[in-house]
Every structure is written in structure tokens, then in C-alpha cells.
Amino acid sequence: MKKRLVEIFTGNCPLCDQTVQLVQEMATSSDQVKVYNLGQGQEGSQYLEQQAERYGLKAVPAIAVDGVVVFTGKPSYEQLQGAGFGQPTISLPSSIYLYAGMGI
């Protein structure tokens, strides 16, 4: 099963810390959570700046899932849940897609 990549961009702020804690608490075995602190001289900071620019980030905390920014600012538990956090990702057999496309 492919893991869902959850990237959290932070910047040394209390809301960022709360966001990281909440996402990590809700993460399942289907999630690979990476935390990037843009406010520190982290190793690979040039890469982090490029990632933030590529995602068009203007504020932190920000959360990207599989390369798509889904939240900017501190989300609530309910917002994360509505976006599928706390639920394992599922891989459906290709036949499901075939049947769905055929209207069966």
C-alpha cells in the first residue's frame, strides 16, 4: 500500500506546534508525516525554501498531502477529519474503477 505523504511547514510558532501535534496524533500507518521548520536553519533549508515557493506558501502552518496544499493556518480536528486525516488510505482493486466507469 502506498503511503500518503503529509508535509507540515512550520515556523517556530505556537499554532505550528499545535498543528504538528494534532496531525501526528491523527496520523495512521498509511501516513508518512514530515515536518519542515522554515524558521530554523535546518539542514537542506534551500530545498525547504524551494518547496515552500513551489507550493506557493505565504503563511505557516501549512499542510500538503501528496504534493497538494490542503490547509494554511491551524486547522481544527473536524477540518482535518473532513479532509480524510485519521482514516487509512485504501487501495481499491482496478475492477472497482472499471465497474464505476461502466455504470454497473
N, C-alpha and C positions, 0 to 999 in steps of 0.2 A: 504494500500500500504506500503510495506517495504521501510524504508528509507535507502539511500546509506550512509554508514559511510565513511567520509572523515577525515583522520587523517593527521595533518600537524606537522612535527617535526621541531623545530626551535632551534636557539642557540644564541640569542642576537646579530643578525647581521642585517644590513640594507636590504640585499636581502631577509632575512627571513621575515622581516616586510612587504616588498612589496609583497611577495608571499602570506602571510596570507591575506592581504588586497584584492588582486586580487581574490583569491579563495572565500573569503567571499562575494565579490561583484557579483561573478558569481553563487554562490550557489542558488539553488531553494528550494522550500518547500519539495522536495524529498531528500534533503541532510541534514545529521547531521554532522556538522563540529566541530571537536575537535582540539584544538591547544595545543601541548606539547612543553614546552620550556626546552630543555635539558641543557641549560646553567645556569639555576637557580635551587636553592634548593627547587623546587616545592614539594608540598605535594604529596606523592606517587612516589618520584623520583626513588626509587628502581624498582618500576613497570615500569616506563618510560625507565629506562636503560635496563630492560629485554625486553621490546617491541622493542626498537631500536636494540638490539642484535638479537632478533628473526627475525626481518626484514632484518638484515644484513646491517644496515645503517652505512656508513662510512663518510657521509657528510650531511650537512644541508644547505638549507631547503630540506626536503624530504616529499613527499606526498604519502600516502597509501589510496587506495579505497577498501573498503570491504576486508581488510587484505592483499592486494597486493600492493607493492610499484610500483607506476606508474611514479614518477618523483624524481630525485635527482638533486638539483640545482634549480635555479629560472626559471620556465617555462614562456613562453610568453603567451599572451592571446590566440593566434592562436593554440598553442600547447595544452592548456587546453581545448579549444573548440573542437579540434580534438579528444580529449580523452573523450568527452561527457559532460564536465562541461558546466553549463549554460543551460542544457537541462534536463527536468524532466525525471526520470526513468519511464518506462512504464511496466505494467504487462500485458502480453498477455494471453488470455484465453488458457487453455491447449489444446483446439481443434486446435489452430493455429499450435502448435508443432506437433500434430498428423498429420495434413494435410501436413505439411512441410516434415515430415519423410516419408510420403507415396508418395511424388512427385506429389501431386494433385495441 
